[in-house]
């Protein structure tokens, strides 16, 4: 199995970063402006990227100010069975974010493209938390 991993720091309180990952307003401010659903444990979130795709994620784990994990449910068969996890910790006055998108099949040829896209969107998350202005899809 293949995984995508990114680790970086955000100059913003951990509570703000967690809120950005667990509210529709926060999620639509950094990933895609077309985000709907419920951010409660067990519920589904829908992230639409224009005519290209709508991803359905189930909120699989929540640990306030520490962890957010989603199970991919639909929208791209190549992502079936994958999990997206955001691990938060405090480090020298900043929020350390460890991101993992795991369980891609070994023969998934587009892992590099997805890794690059995640890098861009995670930078958008950082910008939103630090400045109030992200770069989500659709903006």
C-alpha positions as CSV (number, residue, x, y, z in Angstrom):
1,X,0.0,0.0,0.0
2,X,1.1,3.5,-0.7
3,X,0.7,6.6,1.5
4,X,1.1,10.4,1.1
5,X,2.6,12.2,4.1
6,X,3.2,15.8,4.8
7,X,4.4,17.4,8.0
8,X,4.6,21.2,8.5
9,X,4.0,24.0,11.0
10,X,1.2,26.6,11.1
11,X,1.7,29.8,13.0
12,X,-1.8,29.7,14.5
13,X,-3.3,28.3,17.7
14,X,-4.1,24.6,17.6
15,X,-7.8,25.4,18.4
16,X,-8.0,27.5,15.2
17,X,-6.5,24.7,13.0
18,X,-8.8,22.1,14.6
19,X,-11.8,24.3,14.0
20,X,-10.7,24.8,10.4
21,X,-10.7,21.0,9.9
22,X,-14.0,20.4,11.6
23,X,-16.4,23.1,10.3
24,X,-18.0,23.5,6.9
25,X,-16.9,27.2,6.9
26,X,-13.3,26.2,7.7
27,X,-13.1,23.4,5.2
28,X,-14.6,25.5,2.4
29,X,-12.0,28.2,3.1
30,X,-9.0,26.0,2.1
31,X,-10.0,22.9,0.1
32,X,-13.0,23.6,-2.0
33,X,-15.6,26.3,-1.7
34,X,-18.3,23.7,-2.5
35,X,-18.3,21.8,0.8
36,X,-21.5,20.5,2.4
37,X,-22.5,17.8,5.0
38,X,-22.0,17.3,8.6
39,X,-18.7,17.4,10.6
40,X,-20.0,15.1,13.4
41,X,-18.5,11.7,14.1
42,X,-20.0,9.1,11.7
43,X,-21.5,11.7,9.4
44,X,-20.6,12.4,5.7
45,X,-18.9,15.4,4.1
46,X,-19.1,16.2,0.4
47,X,-16.3,18.0,-1.4
48,X,-17.2,19.0,-4.9
49,X,-14.5,20.1,-7.5
50,X,-16.6,21.6,-10.3
51,X,-17.5,19.0,-12.9
52,X,-14.4,16.9,-12.1
53,X,-15.5,15.1,-8.9
54,X,-17.4,15.0,-5.7
55,X,-15.7,13.2,-2.9
56,X,-17.7,11.7,0.0
57,X,-15.9,11.3,3.3
58,X,-17.1,9.8,6.5
59,X,-15.9,11.5,9.7
60,X,-14.2,8.4,11.2
61,X,-12.3,9.9,14.2
62,X,-12.3,13.1,16.1
63,X,-10.1,13.9,19.1
64,X,-10.5,17.7,19.8
65,X,-7.4,19.7,19.1
66,X,-5.4,16.4,18.3
67,X,-6.8,14.4,15.5
68,X,-9.3,14.4,12.6
69,X,-9.7,11.4,10.3
70,X,-11.9,10.7,7.4
71,X,-12.7,7.5,5.5
72,X,-13.2,7.9,1.8
73,X,-16.6,6.6,0.7
74,X,-16.9,7.6,-2.9
75,X,-16.2,9.9,-5.9
76,X,-13.0,8.4,-7.3
77,X,-12.6,4.6,-7.4
78,X,-8.8,5.0,-7.1
79,X,-9.3,6.4,-3.6
80,X,-11.6,3.5,-2.4
81,X,-10.5,2.2,1.0
82,X,-8.3,5.2,1.7
83,X,-8.2,7.3,4.9
84,X,-7.2,10.9,5.4
85,X,-5.8,11.9,8.8
86,X,-4.7,15.2,10.3
87,X,-2.7,14.9,13.5
88,X,-2.2,18.1,15.5
89,X,0.3,19.0,18.2
90,X,1.8,22.1,19.7
91,X,5.5,22.8,18.9
92,X,7.3,26.0,20.0
93,X,4.2,28.1,19.9
94,X,3.0,26.8,16.5
95,X,0.7,24.0,15.5
96,X,2.5,21.0,14.0
97,X,0.3,19.3,11.4
98,X,1.0,15.7,10.2
99,X,-1.2,14.7,7.3
100,X,-1.5,11.2,6.0
101,X,-3.6,10.0,3.1
102,X,-3.1,6.2,3.2
103,X,-4.1,2.9,1.8
104,X,-3.7,3.6,-1.9
105,X,-3.2,0.5,-4.0
106,X,0.4,-0.2,-4.9
107,X,-0.3,0.1,-8.6
108,X,-2.0,3.5,-8.3
109,X,-0.1,5.5,-11.0
110,X,-1.3,9.0,-10.0
111,X,0.1,9.1,-6.5
112,X,2.6,11.8,-7.5
113,X,-0.1,14.1,-8.9
114,X,-2.3,13.6,-5.8
115,X,0.8,14.3,-3.6
116,X,1.5,17.5,-5.4
117,X,-2.2,18.6,-5.2
118,X,-2.3,17.8,-1.4
119,X,0.8,20.0,-1.0
120,X,-1.0,22.9,-2.6
121,X,-4.2,22.5,-0.6
122,X,-2.3,22.0,2.7
123,X,-0.5,25.2,2.0
124,X,-3.9,26.8,1.4
125,X,-4.9,25.4,4.9
126,X,-1.8,27.1,6.4
127,X,-2.5,30.4,4.6
128,X,-6.1,30.4,5.8
129,X,-5.1,29.7,9.4
130,X,-2.4,32.3,9.4
131,X,-3.9,35.1,7.3
132,X,-7.7,34.4,7.1
133,X,-7.3,33.9,3.3
134,X,-6.8,30.4,1.7
135,X,-6.8,29.3,-1.9
136,X,-9.5,26.7,-2.2
137,X,-10.8,25.2,-5.4
138,X,-13.5,27.4,-6.9
139,X,-12.2,30.7,-5.7
